[in-house]
Amino acid sequence: MAGDSPAALPKRRQGSASGVFDGLPGLEEAFKAVYPKADVQRCVVHKVRNTLHRVRKKDQFEVAEDLKLIYRAPNKEMALQMFQQFESKWSSKYPREVQSWANELDVLLTFMDDPSSIRSVIYTTNAIERTIKEIRKRLKPMNRLSSLEAAEKVVYLTVQDFNEKWAERKLRGFAEAQEALERMFECKLAHYFRIPFSNYFGRIRK
């Protein structure tokens, strides 16, 4: 799988970062070099899309529905059971595709450790890709920019514009997940920032 960029998200148990990637070679290794204790989440949306490209058209809908049973399962144990069923059903017809899921299953299901209300935000890089697409769209009419610094300024101003807009938004599901996230973050945030997590969470939501 290939893509534009990883999306880094806050992480829980060890208090370090979590990287969400689309599988572009080298990105995960570079991320782990900087954040060795961090977890890696492979983008489920990219994985499903690439799998369906390799499946016969008449099977695509059924395979997609069976994959949904895995990544929309209520917990990791159920997700693993659903994968076993998927494996039994499709491995003879699509051995490479099923083996690819088996090889990457750990990093595809990392998001199962997060509160259920925010999992759909965690398991995909779509948000960061939409942002990059918008940046490219703004740069395209300026293909005669005088220098790299001029292009960087456009990118910087675009990102600043996004930040102002996002500051007013509340991500779906995070309010319901607040208590669980507090428990996940508490120890490390208290150690590094010397502030209660509830204060930090409140700043994020404002």
C-alpha positions in Angstrom: 0.0 0.0 0.0 1.1 3.5 -0.6 0.1 7.0 0.5 1.1 10.4 1.4 1.8 10.7 5.0 1.3 9.1 8.4 -1.1 10.6 11.0 0.2 10.6 14.5 -2.4 10.3 17.3 -2.1 10.4 21.1 -1.8 7.0 22.7 -2.8 5.5 25.9 -1.3 2.6 27.9 2.4 3.6 27.8 1.6 7.3 27.4 3.6 7.5 24.2 2.4 8.2 20.7 0.5 6.0 18.3 1.1 6.2 14.6 -1.6 5.5 12.1 -0.1 4.6 8.7 -1.2 3.5 5.3 1.6 1.1 4.8 4.0 3.2 2.8 7.4 1.5 3.1 9.8 3.1 5.7 7.3 5.4 7.5 6.6 3.0 10.3 10.3 2.3 10.8 11.1 6.0 10.9 8.3 6.6 13.4 9.5 3.8 15.7 13.0 5.1 15.6 11.7 8.3 17.2 9.0 6.7 19.3 10.3 3.2 20.1 7.5 2.5 22.7 4.7 3.7 20.5 2.1 1.4 18.9 1.5 1.2 15.2 -2.0 1.2 13.6 -2.2 0.2 9.9 -5.0 1.9 8.0 -7.9 -0.5 7.8 -9.6 1.5 5.0 -6.5 1.2 2.8 -6.1 -2.5 3.6 -9.7 -3.2 2.7 -9.5 -1.2 -0.5 -6.4 -2.9 -1.7 -7.7 -6.3 -0.9 -10.9 -5.7 -2.9 -8.8 -4.6 -5.9 -7.4 -8.1 -5.9 -10.7 -9.9 -5.6 -13.0 -10.9 -8.5 -15.8 -8.4 -9.0 -18.5 -10.9 -8.2 -16.9 -11.6 -4.8 -16.1 -8.0 -3.8 -19.3 -7.3 -2.0 -19.2 -10.5 0.0 -15.5 -10.2 0.9 -16.1 -6.5 2.0 -19.0 -7.6 4.3 -16.9 -10.4 5.8 -14.0 -7.9 6.5 -16.5 -5.5 8.2 -17.2 -8.3 10.7 -13.5 -8.2 11.6 -12.8 -4.5 12.1 -16.3 -3.6 13.4 -16.3 -6.4 16.0 -17.0 -5.2 19.5 -13.7 -6.4 20.9 -10.4 -7.9 19.8 -11.3 -11.5 20.8 -14.4 -11.3 18.5 -12.4 -9.7 15.7 -9.9 -12.6 15.8 -12.8 -15.1 15.7 -14.3 -13.3 12.7 -10.9 -13.4 11.0 -10.7 -17.1 11.5 -14.0 -17.5 9.8 -12.8 -15.2 7.0 -9.7 -17.3 6.6 -11.6 -20.5 6.5 -14.0 -19.2 3.9 -11.6 -17.4 1.5 -8.1 -18.8 1.9 -8.5 -21.4 -0.8 -9.8 -18.9 -3.3 -7.6 -15.9 -2.4 -4.6 -17.3 -0.5 -2.3 -14.3 -0.9 -4.9 -11.8 0.2 -5.9 -13.8 3.3 -2.3 -14.4 4.2 -1.6 -10.7 3.9 -4.3 -10.0 6.4 -2.9 -12.7 8.7 0.6 -11.2 8.5 -0.6 -7.7 9.4 -3.5 -8.6 11.7 -1.7 -7.3 14.9 -1.1 -3.8 13.5 -4.6 -3.7 11.8 -6.3 -4.4 15.1 -4.3 -2.1 17.4 -7.2 0.3 17.5 -9.2 -2.3 19.4 -7.4 -1.2 22.6 -9.1 2.2 22.3 -12.5 3.1 23.5 -15.2 1.9 21.1 -16.6 5.3 20.5 -13.4 6.6 18.8 -12.2 3.5 17.0 -13.5 4.6 13.6 -11.4 7.7 13.9 -8.3 5.8 14.9 -8.2 3.0 12.3 -7.9 5.2 9.2 -5.6 7.9 7.7 -8.5 9.4 5.7 -8.5 12.6 7.8 -4.9 13.4 7.2 -5.2 12.5 3.5 -8.1 14.9 3.1 -5.9 17.6 4.6 -3.0 16.8 2.3 -5.4 16.9 -0.7 -6.6 20.3 0.3 -3.0 21.6 0.6 -2.2 20.3 -2.8 -5.3 21.9 -4.2 -4.2 25.3 -2.8 -0.7 24.9 -4.2 -1.7 23.8 -7.6 -2.7 27.2 -9.0 0.7 28.5 -7.6 2.9 26.3 -9.7 5.1 29.3 -10.5 6.0 30.1 -6.9 9.3 31.8 -6.8 11.0 29.5 -4.2 10.6 26.6 -1.9 10.3 29.0 1.0 7.2 30.6 -0.8 5.6 27.1 -1.1 6.4 26.4 2.6 4.7 29.6 3.5 1.5 28.6 1.6 1.5 25.3 3.4 2.1 26.9 6.8 -0.8 29.4 6.3 -3.1 26.6 5.1 -2.3 24.5 8.1 -2.9 27.5 10.4 -6.3 28.0 8.8 -7.1 24.3 9.5 -6.0 24.7 13.1 -8.3 27.6 13.6 -11.2 25.6 12.2 -10.4 22.4 14.1 -10.1 24.3 17.4 -13.9 24.8 17.2 -14.7 21.2 16.4 -15.2 18.3 18.7 -14.3 14.9 17.2 -17.2 12.4 17.3 -17.0 10.0 20.1 -14.3 11.6 22.3 -16.8 13.0 24.8 -18.0 9.5 25.5 -14.5 8.2 25.7 -13.2 10.9 28.1 -13.2 8.7 31.2 -11.4 5.8 29.5 -8.9 8.2 27.9 -8.2 9.8 31.3 -7.2 6.4 32.7 -5.0 5.6 29.7 -3.2 8.9 29.8 -3.1 9.7 33.5 0.3 8.4 34.6 2.4 9.7 31.8 0.8 13.1 31.5 1.2 13.6 35.3 4.9 12.6 35.0 5.8 14.7 31.9 3.5 17.8 32.3 2.8 17.8 36.1 -0.9 18.5 35.4 -4.0 16.4 35.9 -5.2 14.8 32.7 -8.7 16.3 33.2 -7.1 19.7 32.8 -5.3 18.6 29.7 -8.4 17.0 28.2 -10.3 20.2 28.8 -7.8 22.2 26.9 -8.0 19.8 23.9 -11.8 20.1 23.8 -12.0 23.9 24.0 
